Amino acid sequence: MKEQFPLTGISSVAMHTCNTENDAHAHITPIYATSTFVFDTAEQGMERFKSIDKEKIYSRWGNPTFKAAEDTIAALEAFGLQDDFGKPLQLKALLHASGQAAMTTLFMSNLKSGDTILSHFSLYGGTYELFHKVLEQTGINTIIADLRDLNIVEDTIKKNPSIKLVHIETPANPTIQCVDIEAVTKIAKQHQLIVSVDNTFATPYLQQPFKYGVDFVFHSTTKFLNGHGTAIGGVLIGKDIDLMKTKVWKWHALLGGNSNAFDAFLLSMGMKTLELRMERHCHNAMEVASYLEAHDSVAQVNYTGLTSHPDYYISMKQMKHPGALMSFELKGGLEAGKQFIDKLQMCVRAVSLGTVDTLISHPASMTHFSVPREERIKFGITDGLIRVSVGIENVADILNDFEQALNL
Ligand SMILES: Cc1ncc(COP(=O)(O)O)c(C=O)c1O
């Protein structure tokens, strides 16, 4: 980092954190599209291999374009936070090919056969499948419980000594349920458990889980961090720098879930405007949620900015704003939902979220298709639920599109 004085704003951090020095004096970190790096001498090669940083060796192990994005994400998650000694918190990020790859590194590098994960019952469908279809085969089991009930958290941990890691997704997909990161982490730490948080929906601008003593934060960077829907990616961030540079890095390198220079570059570009985008996303989302809540055809709106959401207070406690994701159910159920989605003229019918444009999806038939129906319903993902990722268009146009689609 070039600056001598501490930066006071998160946008300044997003733009000025990574080291942009390069031989061509390019203003922006170049796209280093190279699989390998040249050693000037054998001695230099040996030194690079010996170093804990393993830089400029081979791109599955790391690459300067990945590093630029990694350093920025680590700085955003650490922004304004301090370590146990009152010093600015230092974090290490590892960029991956996808959110799923980053999650795989997280669980595989920290757990072994016989260990159990404790997680919440509203989760991204891919995380649920990773737990039950992949990790289970390696002998790592998962207990799914309502982590919003702290008595259940405590009881479940006490009754299951094999639990080694608590994984929290908050806000959770697609019900926007929120888990109290501080309270759950406090219980987990009394039992010496590892805590990881999927911060994809919130981004470090809205929520910083390291503030509450968690060990790892994870993002699908495909979403708000990239912001423009141009690349799949994932990142794992940890506060034990040595662990991140050794065991976690080793699993990451051996599993082969590395990013690529083009996607890392797009991510770096996207993160520069994170604050501006999130402010507008959240402003628009509040308007859309209020509009839906007042509409005669709408049975229920799940948005933590509304006092009607059961997790309104938790969200207010740990998030700067309630975010850009919401889901809602029409009084006419599945059929009315399908008609609404088909009638939209500007908002985009697509899965994924966190792009600058508004995306609408139907979780039961799309993102949560592979979750058994009875499980899905238990999680609150009903057949007629519609998920909205509110974009940064002019909000009047989003509302006009909803109005014509709901009232035709
Ligand atoms: C909350 C959450 N976590 C993880 C993932 C997985 O990320 P990716 O699709 O980048 O692998 C997603 C994807 O939608 C998600 O929404």
The ligand as an SDF file (V2000), in Angstrom:
LIG
                    3D

 16 16  0  0  0  0  0  0  0  0999 V2000
  -24.8660  -17.2890   -0.9110 C   0  0  0  0  0  0  0  0  0  0  0  0
  -24.0800  -18.0280   -1.9550 C   0  0  0  0  0  0  0  0  0  0  0  0
  -22.9980  -18.7350   -1.5870 N   0  0  0  0  0  0  0  0  0  0  0  0
  -22.2760  -19.4280   -2.5070 C   0  0  0  0  0  0  0  0  0  0  0  0
  -22.6180  -19.4560   -3.8430 C   0  0  0  0  0  0  0  0  0  0  0  0
  -21.7860  -20.2570   -4.8190 C   0  0  0  0  0  0  0  0  0  0  0  0
  -20.9980  -19.3940   -5.5910 O   0  0  0  0  0  0  0  0  0  0  0  0
  -20.5440  -19.6580   -7.1210 P   0  0  0  0  0  0  0  0  0  0  0  0
  -21.7740  -19.7860   -7.9540 O   0  0  0  0  0  0  0  0  0  0  0  0
  -19.7070  -18.4540   -7.4420 O   0  0  0  0  0  0  0  0  0  0  0  0
  -19.7450  -20.9140   -7.1370 O   0  0  0  0  0  0  0  0  0  0  0  0
  -23.7390  -18.7380   -4.2500 C   0  0  0  0  0  0  0  0  0  0  0  0
  -24.1460  -18.7610   -5.6700 C   0  0  0  0  0  0  0  0  0  0  0  0
  -25.2360  -18.3470   -6.0300 O   0  0  0  0  0  0  0  0  0  0  0  0
  -24.4910  -18.0120   -3.2950 C   0  0  0  0  0  0  0  0  0  0  0  0
  -25.5870  -17.3140   -3.6400 O   0  0  0  0  0  0  0  0  0  0  0  0
  1  2  1  0
  2  3  1  0
  2 15  2  0
  3  4  2  0
  4  5  1  0
  5  6  1  0
  5 12  2  0
  6  7  1  0
  7  8  1  0
  8  9  2  0
  8 10  1  0
  8 11  1  0
 12 13  1  0
 12 15  1  0
 13 14  2  0
 15 16  1  0
M  END
$$$$
